Amino acid sequence: CPVPADHPDVKVTAYIKDGRALLAIGSWARETTKVNLTIDWDALGLAPDTTALPAPAIKEFQDACTWSPDDPIHVLPLRGWLICLDKRQV
C-alpha cells in the first residue's frame, strides 16, 4: 500500500484512480490510537502542498473531519476512517 500507517494494529487500503485516492483506515487496536501516514505522493499522482485529506460525514459511521498531510489521525478502538485525497479546490 502506498499509504501505510505507523501503528501495527492499524491498516490502510488505498483505492487510486485518476489523481484521486480513497483511503480506508481500520484499527484492530483495543485503545484509541494516534497514527501517522507515510504517503507515497508519486504513487498517488498527488502532491502534499495541493492535497486535502477530508473524511466526509457518513451517517452512523464517521463525522466529517479534515487533516493536513502531516497531521496525526486519531482512530477509535476497532473503528476506522474513509478519507478522500483530492486536489484542493482553490
PDB file of N, CA, C and O in Angstrom:
ATOM      1  N   CYS A   1       0.844  -1.183   0.000  1.00  0.00           N
ATOM      2  CA  CYS A   1       0.000   0.000   0.000  1.00  0.00           C
ATOM      3  C   CYS A   1       0.889   1.248   0.000  1.00  0.00           C
ATOM      4  O   CYS A   1       1.841   1.318   0.778  1.00  0.00           O
ATOM      5  N   PRO A   2       0.602   2.215  -0.843  1.00  0.00           N
ATOM      6  CA  PRO A   2       1.414   3.428  -0.878  1.00  0.00           C
ATOM      7  C   PRO A   2       1.150   4.393   0.283  1.00  0.00           C
ATOM      8  O   PRO A   2       1.713   5.487   0.320  1.00  0.00           O
ATOM      9  N   VAL A   3       0.302   3.992   1.222  1.00  0.00           N
ATOM     10  CA  VAL A   3      -0.006   4.850   2.373  1.00  0.00           C
ATOM     11  C   VAL A   3      -0.088   4.001   3.645  1.00  0.00           C
ATOM     12  O   VAL A   3      -1.183   3.784   4.162  1.00  0.00           O
ATOM     13  N   PRO A   4       1.052   3.514   4.161  1.00  0.00           N
ATOM     14  CA  PRO A   4       0.995   2.730   5.393  1.00  0.00           C
ATOM     15  C   PRO A   4       0.850   3.626   6.632  1.00  0.00           C
ATOM     16  O   PRO A   4       1.230   4.797   6.621  1.00  0.00           O
ATOM     17  N   ALA A   5       0.301   3.052   7.679  1.00  0.00           N
ATOM     18  CA  ALA A   5       0.211   3.713   8.982  1.00  0.00           C
ATOM     19  C   ALA A   5       1.380   3.247   9.835  1.00  0.00           C
ATOM     20  O   ALA A   5       1.937   2.173   9.604  1.00  0.00           O
ATOM     21  N   ASP A   6       1.751   4.055  10.820  1.00  0.00           N
ATOM     22  CA  ASP A   6       2.908   3.716  11.656  1.00  0.00           C
ATOM     23  C   ASP A   6       2.544   2.942  12.920  1.00  0.00           C
ATOM     24  O   ASP A   6       3.332   2.899  13.865  1.00  0.00           O
ATOM     25  N   HIS A   7       1.373   2.338  12.949  1.00  0.00           N
ATOM     26  CA  HIS A   7       0.954   1.522  14.100  1.00  0.00           C
ATOM     27  C   HIS A   7       0.642   0.121  13.596  1.00  0.00           C
ATOM     28  O   HIS A   7      -0.086  -0.016  12.612  1.00  0.00           O
ATOM     29  N   PRO A   8       1.162  -0.922  14.228  1.00  0.00           N
ATOM     30  CA  PRO A   8       0.976  -2.284  13.715  1.00  0.00           C
ATOM     31  C   PRO A   8      -0.468  -2.778  13.720  1.00  0.00           C
ATOM     32  O   PRO A   8      -0.801  -3.700  12.976  1.00  0.00           O
ATOM     33  N   ASP A   9      -1.327  -2.184  14.541  1.00  0.00           N
ATOM     34  CA  ASP A   9      -2.723  -2.618  14.601  1.00  0.00           C
ATOM     35  C   ASP A   9      -3.656  -1.765  13.747  1.00  0.00           C
ATOM     36  O   ASP A   9      -4.873  -1.941  13.795  1.00  0.00           O
ATOM     37  N   VAL A  10      -3.100  -0.850  12.973  1.00  0.00           N
ATOM     38  CA  VAL A  10      -3.902  -0.006  12.086  1.00  0.00           C
ATOM     39  C   VAL A  10      -3.457  -0.262  10.651  1.00  0.00           C
ATOM     40  O   VAL A  10      -2.282  -0.112  10.316  1.00  0.00           O
ATOM     41  N   LYS A  11      -4.405  -0.648   9.816  1.00  0.00           N
ATOM     42  CA  LYS A  11      -4.108  -0.976   8.418  1.00  0.00           C
ATOM     43  C   LYS A  11      -4.792   0.028   7.492  1.00  0.00           C
ATOM     44  O   LYS A  11      -5.846   0.577   7.815  1.00  0.00           O
ATOM     45  N   VAL A  12      -4.168   0.255   6.334  1.00  0.00           N
ATOM     46  CA  VAL A  12      -4.702   1.193   5.348  1.00  0.00           C
ATOM     47  C   VAL A  12      -4.775   0.494   4.000  1.00  0.00           C
ATOM     48  O   VAL A  12      -3.845  -0.207   3.601  1.00  0.00           O
ATOM     49  N   THR A  13      -5.884   0.690   3.305  1.00  0.00           N
ATOM     50  CA  THR A  13      -6.030   0.260   1.922  1.00  0.00           C
ATOM     51  C   THR A  13      -6.271   1.511   1.097  1.00  0.00           C
ATOM     52  O   THR A  13      -7.068   2.367   1.482  1.00  0.00           O
ATOM     53  N   ALA A  14      -5.588   1.621  -0.036  1.00  0.00           N
ATOM     54  CA  ALA A  14      -5.744   2.790  -0.903  1.00  0.00           C
ATOM     55  C   ALA A  14      -6.369   2.361  -2.224  1.00  0.00           C
ATOM     56  O   ALA A  14      -5.915   1.414  -2.866  1.00  0.00           O
ATOM     57  N   TYR A  15      -7.409   3.069  -2.613  1.00  0.00           N
ATOM     58  CA  TYR A  15      -8.057   2.887  -3.907  1.00  0.00           C
ATOM     59  C   TYR A  15      -7.694   4.129  -4.718  1.00  0.00           C
ATOM     60  O   TYR A  15      -8.085   5.239  -4.358  1.00  0.00           O
ATOM     61  N   ILE A  16      -6.949   3.949  -5.811  1.00  0.00           N
ATOM     62  CA  ILE A  16      -6.370   5.066  -6.549  1.00  0.00           C
ATOM     63  C   ILE A  16      -6.934   5.103  -7.967  1.00  0.00           C
ATOM     64  O   ILE A  16      -6.998   4.085  -8.655  1.00  0.00           O
ATOM     65  N   LYS A  17      -7.348   6.322  -8.395  1.00  0.00           N
ATOM     66  CA  LYS A  17      -7.837   6.476  -9.757  1.00  0.00           C
ATOM     67  C   LYS A  17      -7.723   7.932 -10.180  1.00  0.00           C
ATOM     68  O   LYS A  17      -8.243   8.821  -9.506  1.00  0.00           O
ATOM     69  N   ASP A  18      -7.051   8.173 -11.284  1.00  0.00           N
ATOM     70  CA  ASP A  18      -7.004   9.494 -11.919  1.00  0.00           C
ATOM     71  C   ASP A  18      -6.622  10.624 -10.963  1.00  0.00           C
ATOM     72  O   ASP A  18      -7.325  11.632 -10.895  1.00  0.00           O
ATOM     73  N   GLY A  19      -5.528  10.474 -10.229  1.00  0.00           N
ATOM     74  CA  GLY A  19      -5.068  11.544  -9.358  1.00  0.00           C
ATOM     75  C   GLY A  19      -5.937  11.777  -8.143  1.00  0.00           C
ATOM     76  O   GLY A  19      -5.897  12.851  -7.543  1.00  0.00           O
ATOM     77  N   ARG A  20      -6.721  10.780  -7.777  1.00  0.00           N
ATOM     78  CA  ARG A  20      -7.546  10.832  -6.574  1.00  0.00           C
ATOM     79  C   ARG A  20      -7.347   9.517  -5.836  1.00  0.00           C
ATOM     80  O   ARG A  20      -6.963   8.514  -6.438  1.00  0.00           O
ATOM     81  N   ALA A  21      -7.606   9.520  -4.542  1.00  0.00           N
ATOM     82  CA  ALA A  21      -7.467   8.279  -3.783  1.00  0.00           C
ATOM     83  C   ALA A  21      -8.481   8.250  -2.643  1.00  0.00           C
ATOM     84  O   ALA A  21      -8.811   9.278  -2.051  1.00  0.00           O
ATOM     85  N   LEU A  22      -8.956   7.066  -2.359  1.00  0.00           N
ATOM     86  CA  LEU A  22      -9.804   6.823  -1.194  1.00  0.00           C
ATOM     87  C   LEU A  22      -8.999   5.939  -0.260  1.00  0.00           C
ATOM     88  O   LEU A  22      -8.571   4.849  -0.640  1.00  0.00           O
ATOM     89  N   LEU A  23      -8.792   6.412   0.968  1.00  0.00           N
ATOM     90  CA  LEU A  23      -8.086   5.622   1.970  1.00  0.00           C
ATOM     91  C   LEU A  23      -9.093   5.009   2.927  1.00  0.00           C
ATOM     92  O   LEU A  23      -9.925   5.714   3.498  1.00  0.00           O
ATOM     93  N   ALA A  24      -9.018   3.715   3.099  1.00  0.00           N
ATOM     94  CA  ALA A  24      -9.820   3.007   4.095  1.00  0.00           C
ATOM     95  C   ALA A  24      -8.870   2.637   5.228  1.00  0.00           C
ATOM     96  O   ALA A  24      -7.977   1.808   5.056  1.00  0.00           O
ATOM     97  N   ILE A  25      -9.071   3.259   6.387  1.00  0.00           N
ATOM     98  CA  ILE A  25      -8.220   3.027   7.548  1.00  0.00           C
ATOM     99  C   ILE A  25      -9.014   2.204   8.552  1.00  0.00           C
ATOM    100  O   ILE A  25     -10.146   2.553   8.888  1.00  0.00           O
ATOM    101  N   GLY A  26      -8.429   1.123   9.028  1.00  0.00           N
ATOM    102  CA  GLY A  26      -9.097   0.264  10.001  1.00  0.00           C
ATOM    103  C   GLY A  26      -8.185  -0.054  11.167  1.00  0.00           C
ATOM    104  O   GLY A  26      -7.010  -0.370  10.981  1.00  0.00           O
ATOM    105  N   SER A  27      -8.733   0.030  12.374  1.00  0.00           N
ATOM    106  CA  SER A  27      -7.943  -0.243  13.567  1.00  0.00           C
ATOM    107  C   SER A  27      -8.418  -1.523  14.242  1.00  0.00           C
ATOM    108  O   SER A  27      -9.615  -1.734  14.442  1.00  0.00           O
ATOM    109  N   TRP A  28      -7.468  -2.359  14.583  1.00  0.00           N
ATOM    110  CA  TRP A  28      -7.742  -3.556  15.370  1.00  0.00           C
ATOM    111  C   TRP A  28      -7.216  -3.377  16.786  1.00  0.00           C
ATOM    112  O   TRP A  28      -7.170  -4.329  17.565  1.00  0.00           O
ATOM    113  N   ALA A  29      -6.822  -2.159  17.115  1.00  0.00           N
ATOM    114  CA  ALA A  29      -6.304  -1.860  18.453  1.00  0.00           C
ATOM    115  C   ALA A  29      -7.441  -1.806  19.463  1.00  0.00           C
ATOM    116  O   ALA A  29      -8.581  -1.513  19.103  1.00  0.00           O
ATOM    117  N   ARG A  30      -7.138  -2.084  20.712  1.00  0.00           N
ATOM    118  CA  ARG A  30      -8.134  -2.062  21.792  1.00  0.00           C
ATOM    119  C   ARG A  30      -8.249  -0.693  22.457  1.00  0.00           C
ATOM    120  O   ARG A  30      -9.074  -0.492  23.348  1.00  0.00           O
ATOM    121  N   GLU A  31      -7.406   0.253  22.010  1.00  0.00           N
ATOM    122  CA  GLU A  31      -7.439   1.599  22.567  1.00  0.00           C
ATOM    123  C   GLU A  31      -7.376   2.599  21.414  1.00  0.00           C
ATOM    124  O   GLU A  31      -6.987   2.251  20.299  1.00  0.00           O
ATOM    125  N   THR A  32      -7.761   3.844  21.694  1.00  0.00           N
ATOM    126  CA  THR A  32      -7.646   4.885  20.682  1.00  0.00           C
ATOM    127  C   THR A  32      -6.176   5.037  20.318  1.00  0.00           C
ATOM    128  O   THR A  32      -5.313   5.117  21.192  1.00  0.00           O
ATOM    129  N   THR A  33      -5.904   5.074  19.032  1.00  0.00           N
ATOM    130  CA  THR A  33      -4.528   5.189  18.575  1.00  0.00           C
ATOM    131  C   THR A  33      -4.348   6.467  17.771  1.00  0.00           C
ATOM    132  O   THR A  33      -5.275   6.941  17.113  1.00  0.00           O
ATOM    133  N   LYS A  34      -3.158   7.008  17.835  1.00  0.00           N
ATOM    134  CA  LYS A  34      -2.773   8.160  17.030  1.00  0.00           C
ATOM    135  C   LYS A  34      -1.803   7.631  15.992  1.00  0.00           C
ATOM    136  O   LYS A  34      -0.731   7.133  16.336  1.00  0.00           O
ATOM    137  N   VAL A  35      -2.172   7.736  14.724  1.00  0.00           N
ATOM    138  CA  VAL A  35      -1.314   7.208  13.667  1.00  0.00           C
ATOM    139  C   VAL A  35      -0.866   8.323  12.727  1.00  0.00           C
ATOM    140  O   VAL A  35      -1.560   9.318  12.522  1.00  0.00           O
ATOM    141  N   ASN A  36       0.298   8.119  12.177  1.00  0.00           N
ATOM    142  CA  ASN A  36       0.814   8.984  11.128  1.00  0.00           C
ATOM    143  C   ASN A  36       0.857   8.156   9.855  1.00  0.00           C
ATOM    144  O   ASN A  36       1.228   6.982   9.872  1.00  0.00           O
ATOM    145  N   LEU A  37       0.475   8.777   8.761  1.00  0.00           N
ATOM    146  CA  LEU A  37       0.506   8.109   7.470  1.00  0.00           C
ATOM    147  C   LEU A  37       1.773   8.517   6.728  1.00  0.00           C
ATOM    148  O   LEU A  37       2.150   9.689   6.719  1.00  0.00           O
ATOM    149  N   THR A  38       2.420   7.544   6.110  1.00  0.00           N
ATOM    150  CA  THR A  38       3.556   7.811   5.247  1.00  0.00           C
ATOM    151  C   THR A  38       3.038   7.693   3.818  1.00  0.00           C
ATOM    152  O   THR A  38       2.816   6.592   3.314  1.00  0.00           O
ATOM    153  N   ILE A  39       2.851   8.827   3.181  1.00  0.00           N
ATOM    154  CA  ILE A  39       2.179   8.858   1.883  1.00  0.00           C
ATOM    155  C   ILE A  39       3.206   8.906   0.752  1.00  0.00           C
ATOM    156  O   ILE A  39       4.060   9.792   0.707  1.00  0.00           O
ATOM    157  N   ASP A  40       3.106   7.940  -0.157  1.00  0.00           N
ATOM    158  CA  ASP A  40       3.920   7.940  -1.371  1.00  0.00           C
ATOM    159  C   ASP A  40       3.169   8.788  -2.401  1.00  0.00           C
ATOM    160  O   ASP A  40       2.345   8.282  -3.163  1.00  0.00           O
ATOM    161  N   TRP A  41       3.470  10.073  -2.402  1.00  0.00           N
ATOM    162  CA  TRP A  41       2.729  11.027  -3.230  1.00  0.00           C
ATOM    163  C   TRP A  41       2.835  10.700  -4.717  1.00  0.00           C
ATOM    164  O   TRP A  41       1.859  10.862  -5.450  1.00  0.00           O
ATOM    165  N   ASP A  42       3.988  10.248  -5.171  1.00  0.00           N
ATOM    166  CA  ASP A  42       4.154   9.904  -6.586  1.00  0.00           C
ATOM    167  C   ASP A  42       3.239   8.752  -6.988  1.00  0.00           C
ATOM    168  O   ASP A  42       2.649   8.779  -8.068  1.00  0.00           O
ATOM    169  N   ALA A  43       3.117   7.758  -6.142  1.00  0.00           N
ATOM    170  CA  ALA A  43       2.256   6.612  -6.443  1.00  0.00           C
ATOM    171  C   ALA A  43       0.787   7.026  -6.539  1.00  0.00           C
ATOM    172  O   ALA A  43       0.010   6.422  -7.280  1.00  0.00           O
ATOM    173  N   LEU A  44       0.417   8.060  -5.785  1.00  0.00           N
ATOM    174  CA  LEU A  44      -0.970   8.531  -5.815  1.00  0.00           C
ATOM    175  C   LEU A  44      -1.219   9.540  -6.924  1.00  0.00           C
ATOM    176  O   LEU A  44      -2.369   9.807  -7.274  1.00  0.00           O
ATOM    177  N   GLY A  45      -0.148  10.107  -7.485  1.00  0.00           N
ATOM    178  CA  GLY A  45      -0.316  11.136  -8.501  1.00  0.00           C
ATOM    179  C   GLY A  45      -0.772  12.457  -7.907  1.00  0.00           C
ATOM    180  O   GLY A  45      -1.438  13.248  -8.575  1.00  0.00           O
ATOM    181  N   LEU A  46      -0.412  12.694  -6.651  1.00  0.00           N
ATOM    182  CA  LEU A  46      -0.808  13.915  -5.938  1.00  0.00           C
ATOM    183  C   LEU A  46       0.420  14.558  -5.312  1.00  0.00           C
ATOM    184  O   LEU A  46       1.501  13.970  -5.311  1.00  0.00           O
ATOM    185  N   ALA A  47       0.257  15.760  -4.783  1.00  0.00           N
ATOM    186  CA  ALA A  47       1.339  16.467  -4.098  1.00  0.00           C
ATOM    187  C   ALA A  47       0.844  16.945  -2.742  1.00  0.00           C
ATOM    188  O   ALA A  47      -0.309  17.361  -2.631  1.00  0.00           O
ATOM    189  N   PRO A  48       1.681  16.900  -1.703  1.00  0.00           N
ATOM    190  CA  PRO A  48       1.232  17.275  -0.358  1.00  0.00           C
ATOM    191  C   PRO A  48       0.805  18.729  -0.228  1.00  0.00           C
ATOM    192  O   PRO A  48      -0.051  19.047   0.597  1.00  0.00           O
ATOM    193  N   ASP A  49       1.385  19.616  -1.028  1.00  0.00           N
ATOM    194  CA  ASP A  49       1.041  21.027  -0.901  1.00  0.00           C
ATOM    195  C   ASP A  49      -0.252  21.405  -1.624  1.00  0.00           C
ATOM    196  O   ASP A  49      -0.735  22.529  -1.483  1.00  0.00           O
ATOM    197  N   THR A  50      -0.813  20.473  -2.396  1.00  0.00           N
ATOM    198  CA  THR A  50      -2.068  20.759  -3.094  1.00  0.00           C
ATOM    199  C   THR A  50      -3.153  19.728  -2.790  1.00  0.00           C
ATOM    200  O   THR A  50      -4.149  19.641  -3.508  1.00  0.00           O
ATOM    201  N   THR A  51      -2.962  18.952  -1.730  1.00  0.00           N
ATOM    202  CA  THR A  51      -3.906  17.878  -1.425  1.00  0.00           C
ATOM    203  C   THR A  51      -4.512  18.054  -0.039  1.00  0.00           C
ATOM    204  O   THR A  51      -3.800  18.286   0.939  1.00  0.00           O
ATOM    205  N   ALA A  52      -5.820  17.941   0.031  1.00  0.00           N
ATOM    206  CA  ALA A  52      -6.528  17.937   1.304  1.00  0.00           C
ATOM    207  C   ALA A  52      -6.843  16.488   1.673  1.00  0.00           C
ATOM    208  O   ALA A  52      -6.915  15.624   0.800  1.00  0.00           O
ATOM    209  N   LEU A  53      -7.030  16.225   2.968  1.00  0.00           N
ATOM    210  CA  LEU A  53      -7.380  14.891   3.444  1.00  0.00           C
ATOM    211  C   LEU A  53      -8.704  14.968   4.210  1.00  0.00           C
ATOM    212  O   LEU A  53      -8.710  14.892   5.439  1.00  0.00           O
ATOM    213  N   PRO A  54      -9.813  15.116   3.502  1.00  0.00           N
ATOM    214  CA  PRO A  54     -11.097  15.187   4.189  1.00  0.00           C
ATOM    215  C   PRO A  54     -11.745  13.811   4.347  1.00  0.00           C
ATOM    216  O   PRO A  54     -11.651  12.949   3.473  1.00  0.00           O
ATOM    217  N   ALA A  55     -12.394  13.642   5.476  1.00  0.00           N
ATOM    218  CA  ALA A  55     -13.240  12.473   5.708  1.00  0.00           C
ATOM    219  C   ALA A  55     -14.675  12.996   5.685  1.00  0.00           C
ATOM    220  O   ALA A  55     -15.049  13.789   6.549  1.00  0.00           O
ATOM    221  N   PRO A  56     -15.475  12.575   4.726  1.00  0.00           N
ATOM    222  CA  PRO A  56     -16.840  13.078   4.657  1.00  0.00           C
ATOM    223  C   PRO A  56     -17.700  12.492   5.771  1.00  0.00           C
ATOM    224  O   PRO A  56     -17.430  11.401   6.272  1.00  0.00           O
ATOM    225  N   ALA A  57     -18.722  13.221   6.144  1.00  0.00           N
ATOM    226  CA  ALA A  57     -19.670  12.688   7.130  1.00  0.00           C
ATOM    227  C   ALA A  57     -20.435  11.525   6.496  1.00  0.00           C
ATOM    228  O   ALA A  57     -20.967  11.638   5.392  1.00  0.00           O
ATOM    229  N   ILE A  58     -20.475  10.418   7.216  1.00  0.00           N
ATOM    230  CA  ILE A  58     -21.230   9.241   6.770  1.00  0.00           C
ATOM    231  C   ILE A  58     -22.075   8.807   7.957  1.00  0.00           C
ATOM    232  O   ILE A  58     -21.550   8.408   8.996  1.00  0.00           O
ATOM    233  N   LYS A  59     -23.376   8.889   7.794  1.00  0.00           N
ATOM    234  CA  LYS A  59     -24.303   8.591   8.877  1.00  0.00           C
ATOM    235  C   LYS A  59     -24.000   7.247   9.522  1.00  0.00           C
ATOM    236  O   LYS A  59     -23.848   6.234   8.839  1.00  0.00           O
ATOM    237  N   GLU A  60     -23.916   7.254  10.847  1.00  0.00           N
ATOM    238  CA  GLU A  60     -23.674   6.076  11.675  1.00  0.00           C
ATOM    239  C   GLU A  60     -22.310   5.424  11.419  1.00  0.00           C
ATOM    240  O   GLU A  60     -22.078   4.281  11.813  1.00  0.00           O
ATOM    241  N   PHE A  61     -21.406   6.166  10.751  1.00  0.00           N
ATOM    242  CA  PHE A  61     -20.063   5.618  10.548  1.00  0.00           C
ATOM    243  C   PHE A  61     -18.990   6.602  11.004  1.00  0.00           C
ATOM    244  O   PHE A  61     -18.140   6.253  11.823  1.00  0.00           O
ATOM    245  N   GLN A  62     -19.020   7.848  10.474  1.00  0.00           N
ATOM    246  CA  GLN A  62     -17.996   8.816  10.844  1.00  0.00           C
ATOM    247  C   GLN A  62     -18.521  10.234  10.711  1.00  0.00           C
ATOM    248  O   GLN A  62     -19.386  10.517   9.882  1.00  0.00           O
ATOM    249  N   ASP A  63     -17.981  11.127  11.546  1.00  0.00           N
ATOM    250  CA  ASP A  63     -18.247  12.550  11.432  1.00  0.00           C
ATOM    251  C   ASP A  63     -17.278  13.124  10.410  1.00  0.00           C
ATOM    252  O   ASP A  63     -16.234  12.533  10.132  1.00  0.00           O
ATOM    253  N   ALA A  64     -17.626  14.270   9.857  1.00  0.00           N
ATOM    254  CA  ALA A  64     -16.730  14.939   8.921  1.00  0.00           C
ATOM    255  C   ALA A  64     -15.504  15.453   9.670  1.00  0.00           C
ATOM    256  O   ALA A  64     -15.603  15.923  10.803  1.00  0.00           O
ATOM    257  N   CYS A  65     -14.361  15.356   9.023  1.00  0.00           N
ATOM    258  CA  CYS A  65     -13.113  15.826   9.607  1.00  0.00           C
ATOM    259  C   CYS A  65     -12.132  16.051   8.458  1.00  0.00           C
ATOM    260  O   CYS A  65     -12.226  15.390   7.424  1.00  0.00           O
ATOM    261  N   THR A  66     -11.200  16.972   8.634  1.00  0.00           N
ATOM    262  CA  THR A  66     -10.172  17.213   7.618  1.00  0.00           C
ATOM    263  C   THR A  66      -8.814  17.338   8.295  1.00  0.00           C
ATOM    264  O   THR A  66      -8.682  17.968   9.344  1.00  0.00           O
ATOM    265  N   TRP A  67      -7.814  16.729   7.682  1.00  0.00           N
ATOM    266  CA  TRP A  67      -6.448  16.784   8.183  1.00  0.00           C
ATOM    267  C   TRP A  67      -5.546  17.383   7.112  1.00  0.00           C
ATOM    268  O   TRP A  67      -5.872  17.363   5.925  1.00  0.00           O
ATOM    269  N   SER A  68      -4.419  17.911   7.546  1.00  0.00           N
ATOM    270  CA  SER A  68      -3.362  18.261   6.597  1.00  0.00           C
ATOM    271  C   SER A  68      -2.470  17.025   6.482  1.00  0.00           C
ATOM    272  O   SER A  68      -2.522  16.153   7.349  1.00  0.00           O
ATOM    273  N   PRO A  69      -1.659  16.932   5.439  1.00  0.00           N
ATOM    274  CA  PRO A  69      -0.872  15.716   5.223  1.00  0.00           C
ATOM    275  C   PRO A  69       0.029  15.297   6.387  1.00  0.00           C
ATOM    276  O   PRO A  69       0.320  14.109   6.531  1.00  0.00           O
ATOM    277  N   ASP A  70       0.473  16.235   7.214  1.00  0.00           N
ATOM    278  CA  ASP A  70       1.376  15.884   8.314  1.00  0.00           C
ATOM    279  C   ASP A  70       0.668  15.670   9.651  1.00  0.00           C
ATOM    280  O   ASP A  70       1.317  15.331  10.641  1.00  0.00           O
ATOM    281  N   ASP A  71      -0.642  15.860   9.695  1.00  0.00           N
ATOM    282  CA  ASP A  71      -1.382  15.705  10.948  1.00  0.00           C
ATOM    283  C   ASP A  71      -1.514  14.236  11.344  1.00  0.00           C
ATOM    284  O   ASP A  71      -1.730  13.386  10.480  1.00  0.00           O
ATOM    285  N   PRO A  72      -1.387  13.924  12.637  1.00  0.00           N
ATOM    286  CA  PRO A  72      -1.717  12.563  13.087  1.00  0.00           C
ATOM    287  C   PRO A  72      -3.232  12.369  13.051  1.00  0.00           C
ATOM    288  O   PRO A  72      -3.996  13.325  13.189  1.00  0.00           O
ATOM    289  N   ILE A  73      -3.648  11.137  12.868  1.00  0.00           N
ATOM    290  CA  ILE A  73      -5.069  10.799  12.805  1.00  0.00           C
ATOM    291  C   ILE A  73      -5.395   9.925  14.001  1.00  0.00           C
ATOM    292  O   ILE A  73      -4.751   8.899  14.221  1.00  0.00           O
ATOM    293  N   HIS A  74      -6.396  10.329  14.775  1.00  0.00           N
ATOM    294  CA  HIS A  74      -6.834   9.540  15.920  1.00  0.00           C
ATOM    295  C   HIS A  74      -7.894   8.552  15.443  1.00  0.00           C
ATOM    296  O   HIS A  74      -8.871   8.930  14.797  1.00  0.00           O
ATOM    297  N   VAL A  75      -7.681   7.285  15.773  1.00  0.00           N
ATOM    298  CA  VAL A  75      -8.594   6.230  15.357  1.00  0.00           C
ATOM    299  C   VAL A  75      -9.117   5.535  16.612  1.00  0.00           C
ATOM    300  O   VAL A  75      -8.341   5.056  17.439  1.00  0.00           O
ATOM    301  N   LEU A  76     -10.431   5.487  16.740  1.00  0.00           N
ATOM    302  CA  LEU A  76     -11.049   4.841  17.898  1.00  0.00           C
ATOM    303  C   LEU A  76     -10.835   3.330  17.847  1.00  0.00           C
ATOM    304  O   LEU A  76     -10.595   2.777  16.774  1.00  0.00           O
ATOM    305  N   PRO A  77     -10.918   2.659  18.994  1.00  0.00           N
ATOM    306  CA  PRO A  77     -10.725   1.209  19.028  1.00  0.00           C
ATOM    307  C   PRO A  77     -11.698   0.475  18.103  1.00  0.00           C
ATOM    308  O   PRO A  77     -12.903   0.729  18.121  1.00  0.00           O
ATOM    309  N   LEU A  78     -11.163  -0.422  17.311  1.00  0.00           N
ATOM    310  CA  LEU A  78     -11.943  -1.271  16.412  1.00  0.00           C
ATOM    311  C   LEU A  78     -12.833  -0.467  15.468  1.00  0.00           C
ATOM    312  O   LEU A  78     -13.918  -0.914  15.096  1.00  0.00           O
ATOM    313  N   ARG A  79     -12.372   0.715  15.084  1.00  0.00           N
ATOM    314  CA  ARG A  79     -13.102   1.591  14.157  1.00  0.00           C
ATOM    315  C   ARG A  79     -12.171   1.992  13.030  1.00  0.00           C
ATOM    316  O   ARG A  79     -11.099   1.410  12.865  1.00  0.00           O
ATOM    317  N   GLY A  80     -12.576   2.984  12.257  1.00  0.00           N
ATOM    318  CA  GLY A  80     -11.734   3.430  11.160  1.00  0.00           C
ATOM    319  C   GLY A  80     -12.228   4.722  10.548  1.00  0.00           C
ATOM    320  O   GLY A  80     -13.117   5.386  11.083  1.00  0.00           O
ATOM    321  N   TRP A  81     -11.635   5.068   9.416  1.00  0.00           N
ATOM    322  CA  TRP A  81     -11.965   6.263   8.663  1.00  0.00           C
ATOM    323  C   TRP A  81     -11.967   5.953   7.172  1.00  0.00           C
ATOM    324  O   TRP A  81     -11.229   5.085   6.707  1.00  0.00           O
ATOM    325  N   LEU A  82     -12.799   6.665   6.436  1.00  0.00           N
ATOM    326  CA  LEU A  82     -12.698   6.728   4.989  1.00  0.00           C
ATOM    327  C   LEU A  82     -12.275   8.151   4.673  1.00  0.00           C
ATOM    328  O   LEU A  82     -12.980   9.102   5.014  1.00  0.00           O
ATOM    329  N   ILE A  83     -11.128   8.303   4.025  1.00  0.00           N
ATOM    330  CA  ILE A  83     -10.563   9.619   3.735  1.00  0.00           C
ATOM    331  C   ILE A  83     -10.380   9.741   2.227  1.00  0.00           C
ATOM    332  O   ILE A  83      -9.830   8.851   1.579  1.00  0.00           O
ATOM    333  N   CYS A  84     -10.849  10.857   1.682  1.00  0.00           N
ATOM    334  CA  CYS A  84     -10.750  11.122   0.250  1.00  0.00           C
ATOM    335  C   CYS A  84      -9.609  12.088  -0.012  1.00  0.00           C
ATOM    336  O   CYS A  84      -9.649  13.231   0.443  1.00  0.00           O
ATOM    337  N   LEU A  85      -8.604  11.651  -0.731  1.00  0.00           N
ATOM    338  CA  LEU A  85      -7.497  12.530  -1.095  1.00  0.00           C
ATOM    339  C   LEU A  85      -7.767  13.062  -2.484  1.00  0.00           C
ATOM    340  O   LEU A  85      -7.994  12.302  -3.426  1.00  0.00           O
ATOM    341  N   ASP A  86      -7.740  14.379  -2.597  1.00  0.00           N
ATOM    342  CA  ASP A  86      -8.008  15.019  -3.881  1.00  0.00           C
ATOM    343  C   ASP A  86      -7.316  16.377  -3.862  1.00  0.00           C
ATOM    344  O   ASP A  86      -6.991  16.911  -2.802  1.00  0.00           O
ATOM    345  N   LYS A  87      -7.102  16.915  -5.037  1.00  0.00           N
ATOM    346  CA  LYS A  87      -6.501  18.249  -5.101  1.00  0.00           C
ATOM    347  C   LYS A  87      -7.450  19.249  -4.464  1.00  0.00           C
ATOM    348  O   LYS A  87      -8.663  19.191  -4.666  1.00  0.00           O
ATOM    349  N   ARG A  88      -6.883  20.163  -3.696  1.00  0.00           N
ATOM    350  CA  ARG A  88      -7.681  21.206  -3.059  1.00  0.00           C
ATOM    351  C   ARG A  88      -8.316  22.096  -4.115  1.00  0.00           C
ATOM    352  O   ARG A  88      -7.724  22.377  -5.157  1.00  0.00           O
ATOM    353  N   GLN A  89      -9.511  22.524  -3.826  1.00  0.00           N
ATOM    354  CA  GLN A  89     -10.180  23.497  -4.677  1.00  0.00           C
ATOM    355  C   GLN A  89      -9.700  24.880  -4.292  1.00  0.00           C
ATOM    356  O   GLN A  89      -9.901  25.301  -3.153  1.00  0.00           O
ATOM    357  N   VAL A  90      -9.075  25.598  -5.205  1.00  0.00           N
ATOM    358  CA  VAL A  90      -8.535  26.927  -4.893  1.00  0.00           C
ATOM    359  C   VAL A  90      -9.513  27.990  -5.347  1.00  0.00           C
ATOM    360  O   VAL A  90      -9.252  29.182  -5.179  1.00  0.00           O
TER     361      VAL A  90
END
